[in-house]
Amino acid sequence: MRILVDGEPPEAGYDARVLAVGTRLGAYDILAKLKAGGMATLFLARRSGAAGFRRHVAIKVVHEHLASDRSFVRMFVDEALLQARIHHPNVVHVEELGEQDGQHFLVMEYVHGCSLAQLMDGLARRGRRLTPEMACNVAAQVLAGLHAAHELRDEQSALLGVVHRDVSPQNVLLAYEGHVKLIDFGVAKAKNRQSTVGGSLKGKLRYMAPEQAFGRPVDRRCDVYAIGIVLWEMLTMRKLFQAEEDLALLELVRHPKVDPPSTYAPEISPALDAVVMKALAPNVEDRFATAHDMRRAIAEALPGAVMIDAANLAELLAAVMDAAIERDLRQLPPSVSAVIENVERRDALGARGDEALKTMTISAAGIDYAPEEEASERVSIPPTIVRTSPTPAAPTFVAPEAKPTPRAPWIAIAAVVLAVLVAIGIGAAVVMRPASDPEMTVTPLAPASPTPAVAPVVAPPPAIAVPTAPTAPPADAVEPGAPSAVEPAAPPADAVAEQERPSAEPEAVPPRETTARPTSESAPRRATRERPARRAPVPLADEF
């Protein structure tokens, strides 16, 4: 616990006019300023009575600039009335609610110690983390205090429906004597209680249950989820949810993706894994119904956790928080130092301090644990974000630029193969052309006319009468100036008649002309004619 001494610059949110050391507030003498926040300041005070009676207490005083805010004062009073009804060794007890000159103050038992967050920071600096037994022991004591708050009833024995809603390492107080205390019911929910101001969501985002982050109704299982996060972080020495901006962190909390703690701490048993993961179930119905049920499950999964007592925790705190204890002794008034001088210190522990570090902590080398800020307070999310529908608002971060989709590799391969085939075809045509042909003549085809369907033509028999006279190749197919191989012969009479026979059919497309090659064969090549299409089969005798 950080103590502000006279002359030291006050922390953010501290109102210098509220009180001064040495003044009196009701029946209490102000001895020191312990901590200042955005809404109140915590003081160390002493109450004196008859026959030399003295008792040290902690007093929480509302800042003067908030004393005129009726809604805030009402919330402050509700916190006092609620916490004063809880009587349990694991919950800081409220002794009195007072008012003086328009300033409301809350008197609580004074616990000399540190927060769980400070202990974890001290372990991180030493490269250590709690053993599963010690972590589960602390969690079990917090669960006992939570269950007492959840079971709080009114005068008619009806449950008040208390929900802490701010369970976190900062609100778990570890007394140097070895006790564990749950503190700060400032945003607790209960029947007929105004627990928030301005309709906004208040609390530490990274320890909220999904339904709380969505602004939905919550019950005691919301606190079960929060202590599940605290236990997960004690076991792994990591933060479960981390983000640079509140909106990005809100997105992670609303849609949690949690790995079992054994992922980062292999010594954790499957049974303990199951307990933690059940507490962290996103669906409310899948969690433990009560804090007592979770505490019992921890004891069954790890029986060694219940064997640790207050003396073991006191030795560990003296070994880890030795520098903080020495600083408090120097800064506290002599009357207070004399009272807490009985707390065992690191130098007095000797070998027992080293043994406590070895038996109640294990190595955490290589783990990057971000220490908590000393003035870490609740964050407030605007109502426009809290009241979103089940679909959460997306975090404000820039999406990466879309990359062009690469073309499929088979397209390039096909193009290359096609180009190779075309080149081979052109090369083959050039090689097969005779040397005597200066160039190749290509006669384009005439456009085909649409013809009606014709009957199939029966193929002619093999034996066909061929004119004995040799025929000459077409005149346009012979190179200019080349001697003709044969004299042109007159076509047969029946062929002429066949050609002159009128036909209603459109002329067939003539075949592609090709250049005739000189030949030395003795038998001349037979001229080829294209027969016109017929509507009906023609007898074979009429073909010639």
C-alpha positions as CSV (number, residue, x, y, z in Angstrom):
1,M,0.0,0.0,0.0
2,R,1.5,3.3,-1.1
3,I,1.6,6.0,1.7
4,L,1.7,9.7,0.8
5,V,3.8,11.7,3.2
6,D,3.6,15.4,3.8
7,G,5.2,17.5,1.1
8,E,4.9,14.8,-1.6
9,P,3.0,15.8,-4.7
10,P,-0.5,14.4,-4.5
11,E,-1.7,11.8,-7.0
12,A,-4.2,12.6,-9.8
13,G,-7.7,13.2,-8.5
14,Y,-6.6,14.2,-5.0
15,D,-8.3,17.2,-3.5
16,A,-5.9,19.0,-1.2
17,R,-8.7,20.8,0.6
18,V,-10.3,17.5,1.8
19,L,-8.2,16.9,4.9
20,A,-4.8,17.4,6.3
21,V,-2.6,15.1,8.4
22,G,-3.1,16.0,12.1
23,T,-6.7,17.2,11.7
24,R,-9.7,15.4,13.3
25,L,-12.6,13.9,11.5
26,G,-15.4,13.0,13.9
27,A,-13.9,10.8,16.5
28,Y,-10.8,10.0,14.4
29,D,-7.4,11.6,14.2
30,I,-5.9,11.6,10.7
31,L,-2.4,10.1,10.8
32,A,-1.4,9.7,7.1
33,K,-2.7,9.7,3.5
34,L,-2.6,6.2,2.2
35,K,-3.9,6.5,-1.4
36,A,-5.8,9.0,-3.5
37,G,-8.1,8.1,-6.4
38,G,-10.4,9.9,-8.8
39,M,-13.4,9.8,-6.4
40,A,-12.1,9.5,-2.9
41,T,-9.0,9.6,-0.7
42,L,-7.9,6.9,1.7
43,F,-6.5,7.9,5.1
44,L,-5.0,6.1,8.0
45,A,-6.6,7.3,11.2
46,R,-6.8,6.4,14.9
47,R,-9.7,6.2,17.2
48,S,-9.1,6.8,20.9
49,G,-11.3,5.9,23.8
50,A,-11.5,5.5,27.5
51,A,-8.7,3.9,29.5
52,G,-6.2,4.4,26.7
53,F,-8.2,2.5,24.1
54,R,-6.8,2.9,20.6
55,R,-7.7,1.4,17.3
56,H,-6.2,2.1,13.8
57,V,-8.7,2.4,11.0
58,A,-8.8,3.3,7.3
59,I,-11.1,6.2,6.3
60,K,-12.4,6.7,2.8
61,V,-13.4,10.3,2.2
62,V,-15.3,11.6,-0.8
63,H,-13.5,14.4,-2.7
64,E,-15.0,17.8,-2.1
65,H,-15.8,18.5,-5.7
66,L,-18.0,15.4,-5.7
67,A,-19.7,16.1,-2.4
68,S,-22.4,18.1,-4.2
69,D,-23.2,15.3,-6.7
70,R,-26.3,13.8,-5.2
71,S,-26.2,10.6,-7.4
72,F,-22.6,9.9,-6.5
73,V,-23.1,10.5,-2.8
74,R,-26.1,8.1,-2.9
75,M,-23.9,5.5,-4.5
76,F,-21.2,6.0,-1.9
77,V,-23.8,5.7,0.9
78,D,-25.2,2.5,-0.7
79,E,-21.7,1.0,-0.7
80,A,-21.3,1.6,3.0
81,L,-24.7,0.2,3.9
82,L,-24.1,-2.9,1.8
83,Q,-20.6,-3.7,2.9
84,A,-21.4,-3.0,6.6
85,R,-23.9,-6.0,6.4
86,I,-21.2,-8.4,5.3
87,H,-19.4,-10.1,8.2
88,H,-16.7,-12.5,7.0
89,P,-13.0,-12.8,7.7
90,N,-12.2,-12.6,3.9
91,V,-14.1,-9.3,3.4
92,V,-12.9,-5.9,4.8
93,H,-15.4,-4.9,7.4
94,V,-17.1,-1.5,7.4
95,E,-17.4,0.0,10.9
96,E,-19.1,3.3,10.3
97,L,-20.6,5.8,7.8
98,G,-20.2,9.4,8.8
99,E,-20.6,13.0,7.6
100,Q,-18.9,16.2,8.7
101,D,-19.4,19.6,7.1
102,G,-21.0,18.1,4.1
103,Q,-18.3,15.5,3.5
104,H,-19.2,11.8,3.7
105,F,-16.6,9.3,4.9
106,L,-16.5,5.5,5.3
107,V,-14.6,4.0,8.3
108,M,-13.2,0.5,7.6
109,E,-10.8,-1.9,9.4
110,Y,-7.2,-1.1,8.6
111,V,-5.2,-3.9,7.0
112,H,-1.5,-3.5,6.7
113,G,-0.5,-5.3,3.6
114,C,-0.4,-5.1,-0.2
115,S,-2.7,-6.0,-3.1
116,L,-2.5,-9.2,-5.0
117,A,-1.5,-7.1,-8.0
118,Q,1.5,-5.7,-6.1
119,L,2.5,-9.3,-5.1
120,M,2.4,-10.4,-8.7
121,D,4.5,-7.4,-9.8
122,G,7.1,-8.3,-7.1
123,L,7.2,-11.9,-8.3
124,A,7.6,-10.8,-11.9
125,R,10.6,-8.7,-11.1
126,R,12.2,-11.8,-9.4
127,G,11.3,-14.1,-12.3
128,R,9.0,-16.2,-10.2
129,R,5.3,-17.1,-10.1
130,L,3.0,-18.7,-7.5
131,T,2.8,-22.5,-7.2
132,P,-0.7,-23.9,-8.2
133,E,-1.3,-24.7,-4.5
134,M,-0.6,-21.1,-3.3
135,A,-2.6,-19.6,-6.2
136,C,-5.5,-21.8,-5.5
137,N,-5.3,-21.1,-1.8
138,V,-5.7,-17.3,-2.4
139,A,-8.5,-17.9,-4.9
140,A,-10.3,-20.1,-2.5
141,Q,-10.3,-17.4,0.2
142,V,-11.6,-14.8,-2.2
143,L,-14.3,-17.2,-3.2
144,A,-15.3,-17.7,0.5
145,G,-15.7,-13.9,0.9
146,L,-17.6,-13.6,-2.4
147,H,-20.0,-16.4,-1.3
148,A,-20.7,-14.5,1.9
149,A,-21.6,-11.4,0.0
150,H,-23.7,-13.3,-2.5
151,E,-25.7,-14.9,0.3
152,L,-26.5,-11.6,2.0
153,R,-30.2,-11.3,2.9
154,D,-32.6,-8.5,4.0
155,E,-34.8,-8.4,7.1
156,Q,-37.3,-10.7,5.4
157,S,-34.6,-13.3,4.6
158,A,-34.8,-12.6,0.9
159,L,-31.6,-12.6,-1.1
160,L,-30.3,-9.1,-1.9
161,G,-28.8,-10.3,-5.1
162,V,-25.3,-8.8,-4.3
163,V,-22.8,-8.9,-7.2
164,H,-19.4,-7.4,-6.6
165,R,-18.8,-6.7,-10.4
166,D,-15.2,-5.6,-9.8
167,V,-13.2,-8.6,-8.6
168,S,-9.6,-8.1,-9.7
169,P,-6.1,-8.4,-8.3
170,Q,-6.2,-4.7,-7.3
171,N,-9.3,-5.5,-5.0
172,V,-7.7,-8.5,-3.3
173,L,-5.8,-7.3,-0.2
174,L,-3.1,-9.5,1.3
175,A,-2.3,-8.7,4.9
176,Y,1.3,-9.1,5.9
177,E,0.0,-11.3,8.7
178,G,-1.1,-13.8,6.0
179,H,-4.9,-13.0,5.7
180,V,-6.7,-12.5,2.4
181,K,-9.4,-9.8,2.2
182,L,-11.8,-8.7,-0.6
183,I,-12.3,-5.0,-0.7
184,D,-14.2,-2.2,-2.7
185,F,-17.9,-2.9,-3.2
186,G,-18.1,0.5,-4.9
187,V,-19.8,-0.7,-8.1
188,A,-21.5,-3.7,-6.5
189,K,-25.1,-4.6,-7.6
190,A,-27.8,-5.2,-5.1
191,K,-31.6,-4.9,-4.8
192,N,-32.8,-1.3,-4.8
193,R,-29.2,0.0,-5.1
194,Q,-27.9,2.7,-7.4
195,S,-24.5,1.3,-8.3
196,T,-23.5,3.3,-11.3
197,V,-23.5,7.0,-12.3
198,G,-24.6,8.4,-15.7
199,G,-25.7,5.1,-17.2
200,S,-22.3,4.1,-18.3
201,L,-20.5,0.8,-17.7
202,K,-17.9,1.0,-14.9
203,G,-15.3,-1.5,-13.9
204,K,-12.0,-3.0,-15.0
205,L,-12.6,-4.3,-18.5
206,R,-10.1,-7.1,-18.5
207,Y,-11.9,-8.8,-15.6
208,M,-15.4,-8.5,-16.8
209,A,-17.7,-11.3,-17.8
210,P,-19.0,-11.2,-21.4
211,E,-22.6,-10.4,-20.2
212,Q,-21.3,-7.5,-18.1
213,A,-19.3,-6.1,-21.0
214,F,-22.4,-6.2,-23.2
215,G,-24.3,-4.3,-20.5
216,R,-26.7,-7.2,-19.9
217,P,-28.2,-8.3,-16.5
218,V,-25.7,-10.0,-14.3
219,D,-25.8,-12.3,-11.3
220,R,-23.3,-14.0,-8.9
221,R,-21.8,-16.0,-11.8
222,C,-20.4,-12.8,-13.1
223,D,-18.1,-12.8,-10.1
224,V,-17.3,-16.5,-10.6
225,Y,-16.0,-15.6,-14.1
226,A,-13.9,-12.7,-12.7
227,I,-12.2,-14.9,-10.1
228,G,-11.6,-17.4,-12.8
229,I,-9.6,-14.8,-14.7
230,V,-7.7,-13.9,-11.5
231,L,-6.8,-17.6,-10.9
232,W,-5.8,-18.1,-14.6
233,E,-3.4,-15.1,-14.4
234,M,-1.9,-16.3,-11.1
235,L,-1.3,-19.8,-12.6
236,T,0.2,-18.6,-15.9
237,M,1.7,-15.2,-14.8
238,R,0.2,-13.7,-18.0
239,K,-2.6,-11.3,-18.7
240,L,-5.7,-13.1,-20.1
241,F,-6.9,-10.1,-22.2
242,Q,-4.5,-7.5,-23.6
243,A,-5.1,-4.7,-26.0
244,E,-3.7,-1.2,-26.4
245,E,-7.2,0.5,-26.7
246,D,-10.3,0.1,-24.6
247,L,-12.5,-0.7,-27.6
248,A,-10.2,-3.4,-28.8
249,L,-10.1,-4.8,-25.2
250,L,-13.8,-4.7,-25.0
251,E,-14.1,-6.8,-28.2
252,L,-11.8,-9.4,-26.7
253,V,-13.8,-9.5,-23.4
254,R,-17.1,-9.8,-25.2
255,H,-15.9,-12.7,-27.3
256,P,-13.3,-14.5,-25.2
257,K,-11.0,-17.2,-26.5
258,V,-9.3,-18.8,-23.6
259,D,-6.6,-21.5,-23.6
260,P,-6.3,-23.8,-20.6
261,P,-3.7,-22.6,-18.1
262,S,-1.7,-25.8,-18.6
263,T,-0.9,-24.4,-22.1
264,Y,1.6,-22.0,-20.4
265,A,2.1,-23.9,-17.1
266,P,2.6,-27.6,-17.9
267,E,2.7,-28.6,-14.2
268,I,-1.1,-27.9,-13.9
269,S,-3.2,-31.0,-13.7
270,P,-6.1,-31.7,-16.1
271,A,-8.5,-31.6,-13.1
272,L,-7.4,-28.0,-12.2
273,D,-7.6,-27.1,-15.9
274,A,-11.2,-28.2,-16.0
275,V,-12.1,-26.1,-12.9
276,V,-10.6,-22.9,-14.4
277,M,-12.2,-23.5,-17.8
278,K,-15.6,-24.1,-16.3
279,A,-15.3,-20.8,-14.4
280,L,-14.4,-19.1,-17.6
281,A,-17.2,-20.5,-19.7
282,P,-18.6,-17.7,-21.9
283,N,-22.1,-19.1,-21.5
284,V,-23.4,-18.2,-18.0
285,E,-25.2,-21.6,-17.7
286,D,-22.0,-23.5,-18.1
287,R,-20.2,-21.9,-15.1
288,F,-20.3,-22.9,-11.5
289,A,-23.6,-21.9,-10.0
290,T,-22.0,-20.4,-6.9
291,A,-18.7,-19.3,-5.6
292,H,-18.9,-22.0,-3.0
293,D,-19.2,-24.7,-5.7
294,M,-16.0,-23.4,-7.4
295,R,-14.2,-23.3,-4.0
296,R,-15.1,-26.9,-3.4
297,A,-14.1,-28.0,-6.9
298,I,-10.6,-26.4,-6.3
299,A,-10.2,-28.3,-3.1
300,E,-11.1,-31.6,-4.9
301,A,-8.8,-30.9,-7.9
302,L,-5.8,-29.8,-5.7
303,P,-6.1,-30.9,-2.1
304,G,-2.7,-29.4,-1.3
305,A,-4.2,-25.9,-1.6
306,V,-6.2,-26.2,1.6
307,M,-3.1,-27.2,3.6
308,I,-1.5,-23.8,3.2
309,D,-2.1,-21.5,6.2
310,A,-1.7,-17.8,7.0
311,A,1.9,-18.3,8.3
312,N,3.0,-19.6,4.9
313,L,1.5,-16.6,3.1
314,A,3.0,-14.2,5.6
315,E,6.5,-15.7,5.0
316,L,6.1,-15.4,1.2
317,L,4.9,-11.7,1.5
318,A,7.9,-10.9,3.8
319,A,10.3,-12.4,1.3
320,V,8.8,-10.8,-1.8
321,M,7.5,-7.4,-0.5
322,D,10.5,-6.7,1.8
323,A,11.2,-3.3,0.1
324,A,7.6,-2.2,0.4
325,I,7.4,-3.2,4.1
326,E,10.6,-1.2,4.9
327,R,9.3,1.9,3.0
328,D,6.0,1.8,4.9
329,L,7.8,1.6,8.3
330,R,9.9,4.6,7.4
331,Q,6.9,6.7,6.2
332,L,4.3,5.8,8.7
333,P,4.0,7.7,12.0
334,P,6.1,6.3,14.9
335,S,2.9,5.2,16.7
336,V,1.8,3.2,13.8
337,S,5.3,1.7,13.1
338,A,5.5,0.5,16.7
339,V,2.2,-1.4,16.2
340,I,3.2,-3.1,13.0
341,E,6.8,-3.7,14.0
342,N,5.8,-7.2,14.9
343,V,5.3,-8.1,11.3
344,E,8.1,-10.4,10.3
345,R,10.6,-8.8,7.9
346,R,12.8,-10.2,5.3
347,D,16.0,-9.9,7.2
348,A,14.5,-11.6,10.2
349,L,13.3,-14.5,8.1
350,G,16.8,-15.5,7.1
351,A,16.9,-18.9,5.5
352,R,13.1,-19.2,5.9
353,G,12.6,-16.5,3.4
354,D,14.6,-18.3,0.7
355,E,12.8,-21.5,1.6
356,A,9.4,-19.7,1.1
357,L,10.5,-18.5,-2.3
358,K,11.5,-22.1,-3.3
359,T,8.5,-23.9,-2.0
360,M,5.7,-21.4,-2.7
361,T,6.9,-20.0,-6.0
362,I,8.3,-21.5,-9.2
363,S,10.4,-20.2,-12.0
364,A,8.7,-17.8,-14.5
365,A,11.8,-17.0,-16.5
366,G,11.1,-15.7,-20.0
367,I,7.5,-14.6,-19.1
368,D,6.7,-11.0,-20.1
369,Y,4.3,-9.9,-17.4
370,A,3.2,-6.3,-17.6
371,P,3.2,-4.8,-14.1
372,E,0.0,-3.0,-13.0
373,E,0.1,0.7,-12.7
374,E,-0.1,2.0,-9.2
375,A,-3.0,4.3,-9.9
376,S,-4.9,1.8,-12.0
377,E,-8.6,2.6,-11.7
378,R,-11.8,1.5,-13.4
379,V,-12.4,2.6,-16.9
380,S,-15.7,4.1,-18.0
381,I,-17.1,3.0,-21.4
382,P,-19.6,5.5,-22.9
383,P,-23.3,4.4,-22.8
384,T,-23.4,4.4,-26.6
385,I,-20.9,1.5,-26.6
386,V,-22.4,-0.3,-23.6
387,R,-25.9,-0.4,-25.0
388,T,-25.0,-2.1,-28.2
389,S,-26.9,-5.2,-29.3
390,P,-25.5,-8.7,-29.0
391,T,-23.4,-7.9,-32.0
392,P,-20.5,-5.8,-30.6
393,A,-19.1,-2.7,-32.0
394,A,-16.0,-3.5,-34.0
395,P,-12.6,-2.2,-32.8
396,T,-11.3,0.8,-34.6
397,F,-8.3,-0.5,-36.4
398,V,-7.3,-0.2,-40.1
399,A,-7.8,-3.3,-42.1
400,P,-4.8,-4.4,-44.1
401,E,-4.7,-3.5,-47.8
402,A,-6.0,-6.2,-50.0
403,K,-3.4,-7.9,-52.1
404,P,-4.2,-8.7,-55.8
405,T,-5.1,-12.3,-56.3
406,P,-2.3,-14.1,-58.3
407,R,-3.2,-15.7,-61.6
408,A,-3.4,-19.5,-61.6
409,P,-0.1,-21.0,-62.8
410,W,-1.8,-23.3,-65.3
411,I,-2.9,-20.3,-67.4
412,A,0.7,-19.3,-68.0
413,I,1.7,-22.9,-68.7
414,A,-1.1,-23.3,-71.2
415,A,-0.1,-20.1,-73.0
416,V,3.5,-21.3,-73.3
417,V,2.4,-24.8,-74.6
418,L,0.1,-23.2,-77.2
419,A,2.9,-20.9,-78.5
420,V,5.2,-23.9,-78.8
421,L,2.6,-25.9,-80.8
422,V,2.0,-23.0,-83.1
423,A,5.7,-22.6,-83.7
424,I,6.1,-26.3,-84.4
425,G,3.2,-26.2,-86.9
426,I,4.6,-23.3,-88.8
427,G,8.0,-24.9,-88.9
428,A,6.6,-28.2,-90.2
429,A,4.7,-26.4,-93.0
430,V,7.8,-24.6,-94.1
431,V,9.9,-27.8,-94.1
432,M,7.4,-29.9,-96.1
433,R,6.9,-27.3,-98.8
434,P,8.9,-28.2,-102.0
435,A,11.8,-26.0,-103.1
436,S,10.2,-25.4,-106.5
437,D,7.3,-23.6,-105.0
438,P,8.1,-20.0,-104.6
439,E,5.1,-19.4,-102.4
440,M,2.0,-21.2,-101.3
441,T,-1.3,-20.0,-102.7
442,V,-4.4,-20.2,-100.5
443,T,-7.8,-19.7,-102.1
444,P,-10.4,-18.6,-99.5
445,L,-13.5,-20.7,-99.3
446,A,-16.7,-19.2,-100.6
447,P,-19.4,-18.6,-98.0
448,A,-21.5,-21.7,-97.7
449,S,-25.2,-21.3,-98.6
450,P,-27.8,-22.9,-96.4
451,T,-28.9,-26.1,-98.0
452,P,-31.8,-28.3,-97.1
453,A,-31.3,-31.7,-95.6
454,V,-30.3,-34.2,-98.3
455,A,-30.6,-38.0,-98.3
456,P,-27.4,-39.9,-97.8
457,V,-25.4,-40.8,-100.9
458,V,-24.4,-44.4,-101.3
459,A,-20.7,-44.8,-101.7
460,P,-19.7,-46.0,-105.3
461,P,-18.3,-49.4,-105.8
462,P,-14.5,-49.8,-106.1
463,A,-14.6,-50.6,-109.9
464,I,-15.1,-47.3,-111.7
465,A,-14.6,-46.6,-115.4
466,V,-11.7,-44.2,-115.9
467,P,-11.0,-42.4,-119.2
468,T,-7.9,-43.7,-120.8
469,A,-6.9,-40.2,-122.1
470,P,-4.6,-38.5,-119.6
471,T,-5.8,-35.3,-118.1
472,A,-3.8,-32.2,-117.4
473,P,-3.8,-30.4,-114.1
474,P,-5.6,-27.1,-113.9
475,A,-4.0,-24.3,-115.8
476,D,-3.9,-22.0,-112.8
477,A,-2.1,-24.6,-110.8
478,V,0.9,-24.9,-113.2
479,E,3.7,-22.5,-112.8
480,P,4.0,-19.9,-115.5
481,G,6.4,-21.0,-118.3
482,A,6.6,-24.6,-117.1
483,P,6.0,-27.2,-119.9
484,S,2.8,-29.1,-119.7
485,A,3.2,-32.8,-119.0
486,V,0.2,-33.9,-121.1
487,E,-2.1,-32.4,-123.7
488,P,-5.5,-31.5,-122.6
489,A,-8.1,-34.1,-123.5
490,A,-11.8,-33.7,-124.2
491,P,-14.0,-34.8,-121.4
492,P,-16.3,-37.8,-122.1
493,A,-19.8,-37.1,-123.5
494,D,-21.6,-38.5,-120.5
495,A,-19.5,-36.2,-118.2
496,V,-20.5,-33.2,-120.3
497,A,-24.1,-34.1,-120.1
498,E,-23.8,-34.6,-116.4
499,Q,-22.3,-31.1,-116.0
500,E,-24.9,-29.5,-118.2
501,R,-27.8,-31.2,-116.4
502,P,-29.9,-28.4,-114.6
503,S,-30.1,-28.7,-110.9
504,A,-32.3,-26.8,-108.4
505,E,-29.7,-27.3,-105.8
506,P,-27.2,-24.4,-105.1
507,E,-23.7,-25.1,-106.3
508,A,-21.5,-26.8,-103.8
509,V,-18.4,-25.0,-102.5
510,P,-15.5,-25.9,-104.7
511,P,-12.6,-27.7,-102.9
512,R,-9.5,-25.8,-101.9
513,E,-7.1,-25.6,-104.8
514,T,-3.6,-26.8,-104.2
515,T,-0.5,-26.5,-106.3
516,A,0.1,-29.6,-108.5
517,R,3.5,-31.1,-108.3
518,P,5.3,-32.5,-111.4
519,T,5.3,-36.3,-111.4
520,S,7.1,-38.9,-113.3
521,E,4.5,-41.6,-112.9
522,S,3.4,-43.3,-116.1
523,A,-0.3,-43.2,-115.1
524,P,-1.7,-39.7,-115.1
525,R,-3.6,-38.6,-112.0
526,R,-7.4,-38.8,-112.4
527,A,-9.2,-35.5,-112.3
528,T,-11.4,-35.0,-109.3
529,R,-14.9,-33.6,-109.6
530,E,-17.3,-32.4,-106.9
531,R,-20.7,-33.9,-107.4
532,P,-23.7,-31.7,-106.7
533,A,-25.9,-32.7,-103.8
534,R,-29.2,-34.5,-104.7
535,R,-32.5,-34.7,-103.0
536,A,-32.9,-38.5,-103.6
537,P,-30.6,-41.4,-104.2
538,V,-29.4,-41.7,-107.8
539,P,-28.7,-45.1,-109.4
540,L,-25.1,-45.9,-109.8
541,A,-25.4,-46.2,-113.5
542,D,-26.2,-42.4,-113.8
543,E,-23.0,-41.3,-112.2
544,F,-20.9,-41.6,-115.4
